[in-house]
């Protein structure tokens, strides 16, 4: 964000919010770009053969060790499930590369 402010000629002393600067430049929020990258990788993995090493890693469970205190951390599957629900996508849509690409694309 600092580089974007510098390119626009604005500083924090100008008291202009990051959202306003992003809107002026036409840049998507960081969260949306991260979601797009996650879903792009998910589509790539989903289209691979079932025997591919990257697909086998998805099914691995770690055995041993004691569970830490507090709420369990989110895993990859839960985050992807949230992203799919947010954009109303299904896992099978990832098999059609062109459809998947247009549905997950974020402008900016």
Buried (B, 14 or more C-beta within 10 A) or exposed (E): EEEBBEEEEBEEEEEBEBEEBBEEEEBBBEEEEEBBEBBBEBBEBBBEEEEEEEBEEEEEEEEEEEEEEEEEEEEEEEBBEEBBEEBEBEEEBBEEEEEBEEBBEBEE
